[in-house]
Amino acid sequence: MLLDTVADLLGLRLAGASLSVEEARARLGGRARGLHHLGMLAVDHWFAGDGFWSGVGVGPGVGFAGSLAEHAGWYRGFLGRR
């Protein structure tokens, strides 16, 4: 899960018990904004970016996991957790 990956890499503890997506959706009680944010975090989103990357003349880079790992030290320092 995305938040678990970020928390582990930055040495953070997530507050509270884990919830399934269904439990989180039920707790949101139909609030559109919350459901949108949950969907952005909990559902895989795939976008066709080939046209964009060829248009700007560079590659997409190493991706989320590689980029986060590369910059984790900065985030730890920013959060005061060295």
C-alpha positions as CSV (number, residue, x, y, z in Angstrom):
1,M,0.0,0.0,0.0
2,L,1.2,3.5,-0.8
3,L,1.0,4.9,2.7
4,D,2.7,1.9,4.2
5,T,5.6,2.3,1.7
6,V,6.0,6.0,2.5
7,A,5.8,5.5,6.3
8,D,8.3,2.6,6.2
9,L,10.8,4.5,4.1
10,L,10.6,7.6,6.3
11,G,10.5,5.8,9.6
12,L,7.0,6.9,10.5
13,R,4.2,5.1,12.3
14,L,0.7,5.4,10.9
15,A,-1.9,6.3,13.5
16,G,-4.8,4.0,14.1
17,A,-5.8,0.6,12.8
18,S,-5.6,-0.3,9.1
19,L,-8.9,-0.2,7.2
20,S,-9.9,-2.0,4.0
21,V,-11.0,0.2,1.2
22,E,-14.6,-0.9,1.7
23,E,-14.4,0.1,5.4
24,A,-12.9,3.5,4.6
25,R,-15.6,4.0,1.9
26,A,-18.3,3.2,4.4
27,R,-16.9,5.6,7.0
28,L,-16.9,8.4,4.5
29,G,-20.7,8.1,4.3
30,G,-21.0,9.2,0.7
31,R,-19.0,12.5,1.0
32,A,-17.9,13.1,-2.6
33,R,-14.6,14.9,-1.8
34,G,-13.5,12.2,0.6
35,L,-14.5,9.4,-1.8
36,H,-12.5,11.1,-4.5
37,H,-9.4,11.3,-2.4
38,L,-9.8,7.7,-1.2
39,G,-10.1,6.6,-4.9
40,M,-6.9,8.5,-5.8
41,L,-5.0,6.7,-3.0
42,A,-6.6,3.2,-3.1
43,V,-7.3,2.5,-6.8
44,D,-4.6,1.9,-9.4
45,H,-4.7,4.7,-12.0
46,W,-2.9,4.1,-15.3
47,F,-2.4,6.8,-17.9
48,A,-1.1,6.6,-21.4
49,G,1.9,9.0,-21.2
50,D,3.9,7.9,-24.2
51,G,2.8,10.9,-26.3
52,F,3.7,13.4,-23.6
53,W,7.1,12.0,-22.9
54,S,8.0,11.8,-26.6
55,G,6.7,15.3,-27.0
56,V,8.9,16.8,-24.3
57,G,11.9,14.7,-25.4
58,V,12.8,13.1,-22.1
59,G,11.9,9.8,-20.4
60,P,9.6,9.5,-17.4
61,G,12.3,8.7,-14.9
62,V,12.6,6.0,-12.3
63,G,9.0,6.1,-11.0
64,F,7.5,6.7,-7.6
65,A,9.4,4.0,-5.6
66,G,12.8,4.9,-7.0
67,S,12.3,8.6,-6.7
68,L,11.0,8.4,-3.2
69,A,13.9,6.2,-2.1
70,E,16.3,8.6,-3.7
71,H,14.9,11.6,-1.8
72,A,13.8,9.9,1.5
73,G,16.7,11.6,3.4
74,W,15.4,15.0,2.5
75,Y,11.9,14.1,3.6
76,R,13.2,12.6,6.9
77,G,15.1,15.8,7.6
78,F,12.1,17.9,6.7
79,L,10.0,15.9,9.1
80,G,12.7,16.1,11.8
81,R,13.4,12.4,11.8
82,R,17.0,11.8,10.9
